[in-house]
């Protein structure tokens, strides 16, 4: 049979067939399902390690995402106290999906690793995670440039220390997030006090009050640290330092009822952070982003009010360093050596965002580990 494309009916059939073929090609190429259910945009899921009422990482994140969801009129479904590597994450994800969420925030580091297969099985659900090691077409790594605030806190610690020993209680070794924070803090210390060292003790957990307290006491009483900070979900280090009358810089929470030894807090405006991500999700832009960071330039990373122990001259110095960051200064620019003497970034080079996110498993010169 001789089929002529000039026949109008056949032209319609050819056009429809082309659309079907193109749809099949797109699905095969990009591996996602086309979401035609706009109701999914009305509900967002949120999974977190601890209790959402617990001051620090947990409450600050929850309050931030709650404010963002309220702003956009979106329903928020929460699963808290979901421990890492405990087989709790996958059921939490499936439960949220069963309740109709279109997007899920995974707000602890190892969730995405645990749930990778499950995430791949739900390609029409958008996932945002604060870990950068796991990749999938429906995962976006979203985080704040907390290391910029660490740099400013390090500069303050360098100006405040008299013993030139600064203590740092940290959760995980060989973790890019933790290591880049320690490194940025140390570079800040060196900016204002090249003679000072940063002494790190590992806890091996995001939350372990007993170990955190023991490490803090040891750093102060045995090692002579006279300024403390931490990378933990709770404020145990702050509490022990306050008890012993030692200066400290808090993390992820603005604390109440402390003396002037509480110098300041490094905090993130999580409300702005989540507003930005949710807005991108609602516009359909999130899936095009593999990594998404915000920092001091967006007003997301801030230091809380200073105590009376932070002089106007110190505040002025910190503000000048902050302005450098706003103007585009790179913290991680060469030459940079690690604490084993290896060159990690040559003179004139800058460590890329991808490396900062995924491959910082070393500590900069000036950091020592207290075993």
FENSUL-V135784 format. One line per field, one symbol per residue. phi: phi as a letter, one per 30 degrees, with the letter a starting at -180 (. if undefined). psi: psi as a letter, one per 30 degrees, with the letter a starting at -180 (. if undefined). A space follows every 50 residues. Layout:
phi: ???
psi: ???
//
This chain:
phi: .cccdddedddddddddddddddddddddcibcddccdddddbbcbcbdc ddcdejeddddddddddddddcicdcccbchcddhbicddeddddddddj dcbbcccbecedddceddeddbdccdcbbcccdcbadcccdbacdeddde eddddddddddcdibccbcbdbdhceddddddddedddeddcadddbccc bcciadbaeddedddddddddccidcbbbabbdcceedddddecicdacd biaccbicdddddabdbcddddededdddddddicdddcdbbcbaddcid cbcdeddddcdedddddddddddededjdcdcbddbcddcjddcadejcb ddeddedcbccbcdejcbccd
psi: kjkkffkeeeeeeeeeeeeeeeeeeeeeefhlkkjgjfffffkklkklea kfgjkbeeeeeeeeeeeeeeeghkkkkkjlhjkkhggfeeeeeeeeefgg lfkkkjglegeeeegeeeeffifgkkkklgkgfkklfgkkjklliffeee eeeeeeeefekffgjkkjkldklgkeeeeeeeeeeeeeefefiffllkjk kkfglfjieeeeeeeeeeeeeefgkgkkalilflheeeeeeeeghkklkl kgkjlkglaffjelkjlkifeeeeeeeeeeeefgfeffkekjklbfegge klklkllffjleeeeeeeeeeeeeeeggkkeiklkkklgggkjfjlkflk kleeeeefhjglklkfkkkj.
//
